[in-house]
């Protein structure tokens, strides 16, 4: 897939921001492809790998669905396949039997660690950056992510 082309505004400040957004979209696409490749190398779909990577000690299934921005019913099949492989266990919440709690098994923890090692060993493009540049990039992205949106879209 090519680079997302964003119309360039005439204002130089807005044009520079548009270029940053375009570059971020392009880089996120490279990261998505990298993640999918690592997941596939372990016979997982990207969604299965995300569930395994993002699941804490024990989480209600609905929390995992929220984390992945999907309906809880859509996560059931993913969890079934991970459970069939012995990577997750599902149990009932002792206070509410309707709530299913997910637990990563020891095999799931080992696979999660292997995926993490492979995923972060060779992040696309980051090998060309110095430690200082990676640190600067991390700080800039953290600042962008921490910035609250206070104005409605379209407000001046």
PAGU-146379 format. One line per field, with one value per atom (N, C-alpha, C, O): x, y, z; residue in one letter. Coordinates in nm, 2 decimals. Last residue first. Layout:
xx	c(X:...)
yy	c(Y:...)
zz	c(Z:...)
code	c(a:...)
//
This chain:
xx	c(-1.22:-1.10:-1.01:-0.90:-1.37:-1.36:-1.23:-1.13:-1.35:-1.40:-1.40:-1.42:-1.41:-1.36:-1.43:-1.55:-1.38:-1.46:-1.40:-1.34:-1.09:-1.18:-1.26:-1.20:-0.93:-1.02:-1.12:-1.22:-0.76:-0.84:-0.94:-1.03:-0.45:-0.60:-0.66:-0.62:-0.15:-0.22:-0.37:-0.42:-0.03:-0.08:-0.16:-0.24:0.06:-0.05:-0.11:-0.22:0.26:0.14:0.03:-0.09:0.43:0.37:0.25:0.15:0.51:0.44:0.37:0.26:0.64:0.51:0.43:0.31:0.86:0.77:0.63:0.53:0.97:0.93:0.83:0.73:1.04:0.95:0.89:0.77:1.22:1.10:1.00:0.88:1.43:1.36:1.22:1.12:1.50:1.45:1.37:1.27:1.59:1.48:1.41:1.29:1.80:1.69:1.57:1.45:1.97:1.92:1.80:1.70:2.03:1.96:1.89:1.78:1.97:2.06:1.97:1.85:1.81:1.81:1.91:1.93:1.80:1.87:1.88:1.95:1.63:1.77:1.85:1.97:1.37:1.43:1.58:1.66:1.27:1.32:1.40:1.48:1.07:1.10:1.15:1.09:1.24:1.13:1.16:1.27:1.37:1.39:1.27:1.20:1.28:1.42:1.45:1.56:1.01:1.09:1.23:1.31:0.91:0.85:0.94:0.94:1.06:1.07:1.02:1.08:0.98:1.12:1.14:1.22:0.70:0.76:0.91:0.95:0.69:0.64:0.70:0.74:0.80:0.87:0.82:0.90:0.61:0.75:0.82:0.90:0.39:0.38:0.52:0.56:0.48:0.45:0.45:0.51:0.48:0.61:0.59:0.69:0.21:0.32:0.45:0.51:0.10:0.06:0.17:0.20:0.20:0.23:0.21:0.28:0.07:0.22:0.27:0.36:-0.21:-0.15:0.00:0.05:-0.40:-0.29:-0.23:-0.19:-0.74:-0.61:-0.52:-0.55:-1.05:-0.95:-0.81:-0.78:-1.37:-1.24:-1.14:-1.14:-1.70:-1.59:-1.46:-1.43:-2.00:-1.87:-1.77:-1.74:-2.21:-2.22:-2.09:-2.06:-2.16:-2.13:-2.14:-2.09:-2.01:-2.11:-2.08:-1.99:-1.82:-1.93:-2.04:-2.15:-1.64:-1.71:-1.83:-1.92:-1.65:-1.62:-1.70:-1.82:-1.53:-1.64:-1.60:-1.52:-1.26:-1.33:-1.44:-1.45:-1.04:-1.15:-1.22:-1.24:-0.70:-0.80:-0.92:-0.89:-0.47:-0.56:-0.65:-0.68:-0.33:-0.27:-0.34:-0.29:-0.43:-0.37:-0.30:-0.21:-0.56:-0.42:-0.35:-0.23:-0.82:-0.79:-0.64:-0.60:-0.78:-0.80:-0.77:-0.71:-0.76:-0.65:-0.66:-0.56:-1.02:-0.90:-0.78:-0.70:-1.18:-1.20:-1.07:-1.02:-1.10:-1.06:-1.08:-0.99:-1.22:-1.07:-1.02:-0.92:-1.49:-1.42:-1.27:-1.20:-1.53:-1.55:-1.47:-1.41:-1.52:-1.39:-1.40:-1.30:-1.77:-1.67:-1.54:-1.46:-1.90:-1.94:-1.84:-1.82:-1.80:-1.76:-1.79:-1.72:-1.69:-1.80:-1.76:-1.69:-1.39:-1.48:-1.59:-1.57:-1.14:-1.25:-1.34:-1.38:-0.97:-0.95:-1.06:-1.07:-1.06:-0.93:-0.90:-0.83:-1.31:-1.30:-1.17:-1.15:-1.23:-1.31:-1.30:-1.28:-1.12:-1.03:-1.10:-1.04:-1.35:-1.24:-1.14:-1.09:-1.49:-1.55:-1.44:-1.44:-1.35:-1.35:-1.40:-1.35:-1.16:-1.29:-1.28:-1.22:-0.83:-0.91:-1.05:-1.06:-0.53:-0.66:-0.76:-0.76:-0.28:-0.29:-0.42:-0.43:-0.37:-0.29:-0.30:-0.32:-0.33:-0.40:-0.31:-0.20:-0.19:-0.25:-0.31:-0.35:-0.10:0.00:-0.06:0.01:-0.34:-0.23:-0.13:-0.09:-0.47:-0.53:-0.42:-0.42:-0.28:-0.32:-0.38:-0.34:-0.30:-0.17:-0.20:-0.14:-0.56:-0.52:-0.39:-0.38:-0.53:-0.62:-0.59:-0.59:-0.36:-0.32:-0.40:-0.35:-0.34:-0.39:-0.35:-0.30:-0.07:-0.17:-0.22:-0.14:0.17:0.04:-0.07:-0.17:0.39:0.36:0.22:0.15:0.40:0.51:0.49:0.56:0.18:0.17:0.28:0.26:0.30:0.19:0.18:0.16:0.49:0.54:0.43:0.45:0.31:0.41:0.46:0.47:0.17:0.09:0.19:0.16:0.38:0.31:0.23:0.24:0.44:0.54:0.47:0.51:0.20:0.25:0.35:0.35:0.20:0.09:0.14:0.11:0.43:0.43:0.32:0.34:0.35:0.47:0.47:0.50:0.14:0.11:0.23:0.21:0.28:0.19:0.15:0.14:0.41:0.49:0.40:0.44:0.19:0.28:0.36:0.37:0.10:0.01:0.10:0.07:0.33:0.28:0.19:0.21:0.33:0.44:0.40:0.44:0.09:0.11:0.22:0.21:0.15:0.04:0.06:0.04:0.36:0.38:0.28:0.31:0.22:0.33:0.36:0.39:0.05:-0.01:0.10:0.07:0.23:0.16:0.10:0.10:0.31:0.41:0.34:0.39:0.07:0.13:0.24:0.25:0.04:-0.06:0.00:-0.03:0.25:0.25:0.15:0.19:0.19:0.31:0.31:0.36:-0.12:-0.05:0.07:0.05:-0.23:-0.15:-0.06:0.05:-0.23:-0.28:-0.18:-0.06:-0.23:-0.14:-0.21:-0.25:-0.42:-0.41:-0.33:-0.35:-0.23:-0.32:-0.31:-0.19:-0.20:-0.17:-0.28:-0.40:-0.04:-0.16:-0.14:-0.06:0.17:0.16:0.03:-0.02:0.05:0.13:0.11:0.03:0.09:0.00:0.09:0.19)
yy	c(2.71:2.78:2.79:2.85:2.39:2.51:2.58:2.51:2.15:2.26:2.40:2.50:1.96:1.96:2.08:2.09:2.13:2.04:2.06:2.16:2.13:2.20:2.11:2.01:1.96:2.05:2.12:2.16:1.68:1.75:1.83:1.77:1.68:1.66:1.74:1.85:1.51:1.63:1.61:1.52:1.27:1.32:1.45:1.49:1.22:1.13:1.19:1.16:1.41:1.42:1.33:1.38:1.32:1.45:1.46:1.51:1.08:1.08:1.21:1.22:1.17:1.09:1.09:1.10:1.29:1.37:1.30:1.36:1.07:1.18:1.27:1.32:0.90:0.85:0.97:0.97:1.07:1.03:0.98:1.02:1.08:1.20:1.17:1.23:0.80:0.87:1.00:1.02:0.78:0.69:0.76:0.76:0.96:0.98:0.90:0.95:0.82:0.96:0.99:1.05:0.59:0.58:0.72:0.72:0.66:0.65:0.63:0.66:0.47:0.58:0.55:0.44:0.25:0.36:0.48:0.58:0.08:0.05:0.16:0.17:0.17:0.22:0.18:0.24:0.05:0.19:0.23:0.32:-0.18:-0.12:0.02:0.11:-0.34:-0.25:-0.18:-0.11:-0.59:-0.52:-0.44:-0.48:-0.66:-0.67:-0.59:-0.53:-0.65:-0.53:-0.54:-0.44:-0.89:-0.77:-0.65:-0.56:-1.09:-1.07:-0.94:-0.88:-1.03:-1.03:-1.01:-0.93:-1.07:-0.94:-0.93:-0.82:-1.34:-1.24:-1.11:-1.04:-1.45:-1.48:-1.37:-1.32:-1.37:-1.32:-1.34:-1.25:-1.51:-1.36:-1.31:-1.21:-1.77:-1.72:-1.57:-1.51:-1.77:-1.80:-1.75:-1.69:-1.72:-1.63:-1.65:-1.55:-1.95:-1.82:-1.72:-1.63:-2.14:-2.15:-2.02:-1.97:-2.06:-2.05:-2.06:-2.00:-1.86:-1.99:-1.97:-1.88:-1.58:-1.63:-1.76:-1.75:-1.57:-1.59:-1.64:-1.73:-1.40:-1.46:-1.46:-1.36:-1.44:-1.39:-1.47:-1.59:-1.35:-1.45:-1.38:-1.27:-1.30:-1.24:-1.35:-1.43:-1.45:-1.40:-1.34:-1.34:-1.49:-1.60:-1.56:-1.63:-1.29:-1.28:-1.38:-1.36:-1.36:-1.27:-1.26:-1.21:-1.52:-1.58:-1.49:-1.54:-1.54:-1.45:-1.50:-1.53:-1.84:-1.75:-1.66:-1.70:-1.85:-1.89:-1.79:-1.68:-1.97:-1.88:-1.94:-2.06:-1.94:-2.01:-1.91:-1.79:-1.96:-1.88:-1.98:-2.09:-2.14:-2.02:-1.93:-1.85:-2.38:-2.38:-2.26:-2.26:-2.37:-2.39:-2.39:-2.41:-2.31:-2.44:-2.47:-2.59:-2.05:-2.15:-2.29:-2.37:-1.93:-1.92:-2.03:-2.08:-1.99:-2.04:-2.04:-2.13:-1.85:-1.99:-2.05:-2.16:-1.58:-1.65:-1.80:-1.87:-1.56:-1.54:-1.61:-1.68:-1.59:-1.68:-1.67:-1.78:-1.36:-1.50:-1.60:-1.69:-1.12:-1.17:-1.31:-1.38:-1.05:-1.07:-1.13:-1.20:-1.00:-1.12:-1.15:-1.27:-0.75:-0.87:-1.00:-1.10:-0.55:-0.60:-0.73:-0.81:-0.36:-0.44:-0.49:-0.48:-0.24:-0.16:-0.25:-0.22:-0.37:-0.39:-0.31:-0.33:-0.29:-0.26:-0.27:-0.19:-0.42:-0.27:-0.22:-0.13:-0.69:-0.64:-0.48:-0.43:-0.69:-0.71:-0.66:-0.61:-0.64:-0.54:-0.56:-0.46:-0.87:-0.74:-0.63:-0.55:-1.06:-1.07:-0.93:-0.89:-0.94:-0.98:-0.97:-0.88:-1.08:-0.97:-1.02:-1.13:-1.13:-1.19:-1.07:-0.97:-1.01:-1.13:-1.20:-1.32:-0.88:-0.87:-1.01:-1.11:-0.88:-0.93:-0.93:-0.98:-0.80:-0.69:-0.75:-0.67:-1.03:-0.93:-0.83:-0.79:-1.17:-1.24:-1.13:-1.14:-0.99:-1.04:-1.09:-1.06:-0.97:-0.85:-0.89:-0.84:-1.23:-1.18:-1.06:-1.05:-1.22:-1.32:-1.27:-1.28:-1.01:-1.00:-1.10:-1.06:-1.13:-1.01:-0.99:-0.95:-1.48:-1.37:-1.24:-1.26:-1.71:-1.63:-1.52:-1.48:-1.85:-1.91:-1.84:-1.90:-1.70:-1.79:-1.85:-1.89:-1.56:-1.65:-1.74:-1.84:-1.39:-1.50:-1.60:-1.72:-1.20:-1.28:-1.41:-1.52:-1.09:-1.16:-1.25:-1.36:-0.98:-1.07:-1.16:-1.28:-0.79:-0.90:-1.01:-1.13:-0.62:-0.69:-0.81:-0.92:-0.52:-0.59:-0.67:-0.79:-0.39:-0.50:-0.58:-0.71:-0.19:-0.29:-0.41:-0.53:-0.05:-0.12:-0.22:-0.33:0.06:-0.03:-0.11:-0.23:0.22:0.10:0.01:-0.12:0.40:0.31:0.19:0.08:0.53:0.45:0.36:0.24:0.66:0.57:0.48:0.36:0.82:0.72:0.62:0.50:0.99:0.90:0.79:0.67:1.12:1.03:0.94:0.82:1.27:1.17:1.07:0.95:1.42:1.33:1.22:1.10:1.58:1.49:1.39:1.27:1.71:1.62:1.53:1.41:1.87:1.77:1.67:1.55:2.03:1.94:1.83:1.71:2.18:2.10:1.99:1.88:2.30:2.21:2.12:2.00:2.47:2.36:2.26:2.14:2.64:2.56:2.44:2.33:2.75:2.67:2.58:2.47:2.73:2.78:2.69:2.57:2.56:2.67:2.73:2.77:2.20:2.34:2.44:2.42:1.92:2.02:2.15:2.21:1.63:1.76:1.86:1.87:1.34:1.43:1.57:1.61:1.01:1.15:1.24:1.22:0.75:0.82:0.97:1.03:0.55:0.65:0.72:0.75:0.22:0.35:0.44:0.41:-0.12:0.00:0.12:0.13)
zz	c(1.56:1.52:1.64:1.63:1.52:1.60:1.56:1.55:1.38:1.31:1.39:1.33:1.66:1.53:1.45:1.46:1.98:1.89:1.75:1.71:2.18:2.09:2.00:1.96:2.32:2.40:2.31:2.36:2.35:2.25:2.32:2.38:2.52:2.52:2.41:2.37:2.48:2.45:2.44:2.36:2.49:2.61:2.59:2.68:2.23:2.29:2.41:2.44:2.21:2.12:2.18:2.17:2.41:2.42:2.33:2.38:2.30:2.43:2.45:2.51:2.07:2.06:2.19:2.19:2.20:2.11:2.10:2.11:2.33:2.41:2.32:2.38:2.11:2.22:2.29:2.32:1.98:1.91:2.02:2.01:2.17:2.13:2.07:2.10:2.17:2.30:2.26:2.32:1.91:1.96:2.08:2.10:1.92:1.83:1.87:1.87:2.11:2.14:2.05:2.10:1.97:2.09:2.13:2.18:1.62:1.73:1.86:1.85:1.36:1.45:1.57:1.61:1.20:1.14:1.24:1.21:1.33:1.33:1.28:1.31:1.27:1.40:1.41:1.49:1.04:1.04:1.16:1.15:1.22:1.09:1.10:1.16:1.48:1.44:1.31:1.30:1.58:1.46:1.41:1.32:1.84:1.80:1.68:1.68:1.88:1.91:1.88:1.90:1.79:1.75:1.77:1.68:1.93:1.78:1.73:1.64:2.19:2.15:2.00:1.96:2.17:2.21:2.17:2.12:2.10:2.01:2.04:1.95:2.34:2.21:2.11:2.03:2.53:2.54:2.41:2.37:2.43:2.44:2.45:2.38:2.47:2.34:2.33:2.24:2.75:2.68:2.53:2.48:2.81:2.85:2.78:2.73:2.70:2.64:2.68:2.60:2.87:2.73:2.66:2.58:3.11:3.10:2.95:2.92:3.00:3.05:3.05:2.98:3.10:3.01:3.08:3.19:3.14:3.21:3.10:3.02:3.16:3.07:3.15:3.22:3.28:3.31:3.22:3.22:3.21:3.18:3.20:3.14:3.37:3.34:3.32:3.41:3.47:3.34:3.28:3.16:3.74:3.65:3.50:3.41:3.96:3.85:3.74:3.66:4.14:4.19:4.08:4.12:4.01:4.12:4.17:4.24:3.66:3.78:3.89:3.88:3.51:3.55:3.67:3.75:3.27:3.39:3.42:3.37:3.03:3.06:3.18:3.20:2.93:3.00:3.03:3.04:2.65:2.74:2.81:2.76:2.51:2.54:2.64:2.71:2.40:2.53:2.57:2.66:2.16:2.15:2.29:2.30:2.26:2.19:2.18:2.19:2.33:2.44:2.38:2.45:2.08:2.17:2.29:2.33:1.99:1.92:2.01:2.01:2.18:2.16:2.10:2.14:2.13:2.26:2.25:2.30:1.88:1.90:2.02:2.02:1.94:1.85:1.86:1.86:2.12:2.16:2.07:2.13:2.01:2.07:2.11:2.13:1.93:1.82:1.88:1.81:2.16:2.09:1.98:1.95:2.24:2.31:2.24:2.25:1.96:2.04:2.11:2.05:1.99:1.92:2.02:2.14:2.08:2.02:1.93:1.82:2.23:2.09:2.01:1.89:2.48:2.45:2.30:2.24:2.47:2.48:2.43:2.36:2.49:2.37:2.36:2.25:2.74:2.62:2.50:2.41:2.89:2.89:2.77:2.72:2.84:2.79:2.79:2.70:2.98:2.84:2.78:2.67:3.26:3.20:3.05:2.99:3.31:3.27:3.23:3.17:3.47:3.45:3.42:3.50:3.39:3.47:3.45:3.41:3.06:3.19:3.26:3.19:2.72:2.83:2.95:2.95:2.50:2.58:2.71:2.79:2.37:2.41:2.51:2.60:2.31:2.39:2.45:2.56:2.15:2.28:2.37:2.49:1.94:2.03:2.16:2.26:1.83:1.89:1.98:2.09:1.74:1.84:1.91:2.03:1.55:1.66:1.77:1.89:1.36:1.43:1.56:1.66:1.41:1.34:1.42:1.54:1.44:1.50:1.40:1.32:1.39:1.35:1.43:1.47:1.41:1.53:1.51:1.61:1.19:1.21:1.33:1.34:1.23:1.14:1.15:1.14:1.40:1.45:1.36:1.41:1.23:1.35:1.40:1.44:1.04:1.00:1.12:1.11:1.19:1.13:1.09:1.10:1.26:1.36:1.31:1.36:1.00:1.08:1.19:1.21:0.94:0.85:0.93:0.92:1.14:1.13:1.05:1.09:1.06:1.19:1.19:1.25:0.82:0.82:0.95:0.95:0.91:0.81:0.81:0.81:1.05:1.12:1.04:1.09:0.84:0.94:1.02:1.04:0.72:0.64:0.74:0.72:0.92:0.86:0.79:0.80:0.95:1.06:1.01:1.05:0.71:0.74:0.86:0.86:0.73:0.62:0.65:0.63:0.95:0.96:0.85:0.88:0.85:0.96:0.97:0.99:0.64:0.61:0.72:0.70:0.80:0.71:0.67:0.65:0.92:1.00:0.92:0.95:0.70:0.77:0.86:0.87:0.64:0.54:0.61:0.58:0.86:0.83:0.74:0.75:0.80:0.93:0.92:0.96:0.55:0.57:0.70:0.70:0.39:0.51:0.54:0.55:0.20:0.16:0.27:0.25:0.26:0.28:0.23:0.22:0.06:0.12:0.14:0.04:0.11:0.04:0.12:0.24:0.16:0.23:0.15:0.12:0.08:0.03:0.09:0.06:0.22:0.23:0.18:0.25:0.02:0.13:0.11:0.00:-0.08:-0.09:0.03:0.12:0.00:0.00:0.00:0.07)
code	c(x:x:x:x:x:x:x:x:x:x:x:x:x:x:x:x:x:x:x:x:x:x:x:x:x:x:x:x:x:x:x:x:x:x:x:x:x:x:x:x:x:x:x:x:x:x:x:x:x:x:x:x:x:x:x:x:x:x:x:x:x:x:x:x:x:x:x:x:x:x:x:x:x:x:x:x:x:x:x:x:x:x:x:x:x:x:x:x:x:x:x:x:x:x:x:x:x:x:x:x:x:x:x:x:x:x:x:x:x:x:x:x:x:x:x:x:x:x:x:x:x:x:x:x:x:x:x:x:x:x:x:x:x:x:x:x:x:x:x:x:x:x:x:x:x:x:x:x:x:x:x:x:x:x:x:x:x:x:x:x:x:x:x:x:x:x:x:x:x:x:x:x:x:x:x:x:x:x:x:x:x:x:x:x:x:x:x:x:x:x:x:x:x:x:x:x:x:x:x:x:x:x:x:x:x:x:x:x:x:x:x:x:x:x:x:x:x:x:x:x:x:x:x:x:x:x:x:x:x:x:x:x:x:x:x:x:x:x:x:x:x:x:x:x:x:x:x:x:x:x:x:x:x:x:x:x:x:x:x:x:x:x:x:x:x:x:x:x:x:x:x:x:x:x:x:x:x:x:x:x:x:x:x:x:x:x:x:x:x:x:x:x:x:x:x:x:x:x:x:x:x:x:x:x:x:x:x:x:x:x:x:x:x:x:x:x:x:x:x:x:x:x:x:x:x:x:x:x:x:x:x:x:x:x:x:x:x:x:x:x:x:x:x:x:x:x:x:x:x:x:x:x:x:x:x:x:x:x:x:x:x:x:x:x:x:x:x:x:x:x:x:x:x:x:x:x:x:x:x:x:x:x:x:x:x:x:x:x:x:x:x:x:x:x:x:x:x:x:x:x:x:x:x:x:x:x:x:x:x:x:x:x:x:x:x:x:x:x:x:x:x:x:x:x:x:x:x:x:x:x:x:x:x:x:x:x:x:x:x:x:x:x:x:x:x:x:x:x:x:x:x:x:x:x:x:x:x:x:x:x:x:x:x:x:x:x:x:x:x:x:x:x:x:x:x:x:x:x:x:x:x:x:x:x:x:x:x:x:x:x:x:x:x:x:x:x:x:x:x:x:x:x:x:x:x:x:x:x:x:x:x:x:x:x:x:x:x:x:x:x:x:x:x:x:x:x:x:x:x:x:x:x:x:x:x:x:x:x:x:x:x:x:x:x:x:x:x:x:x:x:x:x:x:x:x:x:x:x:x:x:x:x:x:x:x:x:x:x:x:x:x:x:x:x:x:x:x:x:x:x:x:x:x:x:x:x:x:x:x:x:x:x:x:x:x:x:x:x:x:x:x:x:x:x:x:x:x:x:x:x:x:x:x:x:x:x:x:x:x:x:x:x:x:x)
//
